[in-house]
Amino acid sequence: MPRRKQARRTSVRDIQAILRLTHEQGLSVREVSERLKISKTTVSTYLLRAREAGL
């Protein structure tokens, strides 16, 4: 059975970059994902969490 790829933890620095790139630079989820080399799902999740927290 193939081994699953181990998930990389998203650092605080990555989360800050997600918020900065989307809000200050106006990049899309796809563009942020490609630039930071993380999944679109991860980017979307952190944007949702920030929105729910009122950030």
C-alpha positions in Angstrom: 0.0 0.0 0.0 1.5 3.4 -0.9 2.4 5.7 1.9 0.5 9.0 2.3 2.4 12.2 1.9 3.0 13.8 5.3 1.2 17.1 5.7 3.3 20.2 6.2 2.2 22.5 9.0 1.3 26.0 7.9 3.5 28.4 9.7 2.5 31.7 11.2 4.6 33.4 8.5 2.7 31.5 5.8 -0.7 32.6 7.3 0.5 36.2 7.4 1.6 35.9 3.8 -1.8 34.5 2.8 -3.6 37.5 4.3 -1.1 40.0 2.9 -1.1 38.6 -0.6 -4.9 38.4 -0.8 -5.8 41.7 0.8 -2.9 44.0 0.0 -1.9 42.7 -3.4 -5.3 41.4 -4.5 -4.0 37.9 -5.6 -6.5 35.1 -6.1 -6.5 31.9 -4.0 -4.9 30.1 -6.9 -2.1 32.7 -7.3 -1.4 32.7 -3.5 -1.3 28.9 -3.6 1.2 28.8 -6.4 3.4 31.5 -4.9 3.6 29.9 -1.4 3.5 26.3 -2.7 0.6 25.3 -0.6 -2.8 23.9 -1.6 -5.7 26.1 -2.6 -7.7 24.4 0.1 -5.3 25.6 2.8 -5.4 29.1 1.5 -9.2 29.1 1.4 -9.3 27.6 4.9 -7.2 30.3 6.4 -9.0 33.1 4.6 -12.3 31.7 6.0 -10.9 31.5 9.5 -9.6 35.1 9.2 -13.0 36.3 8.0 -14.8 34.5 10.8 -12.4 36.1 13.3 -13.2 39.5 11.9 -9.8 40.1 10.4 
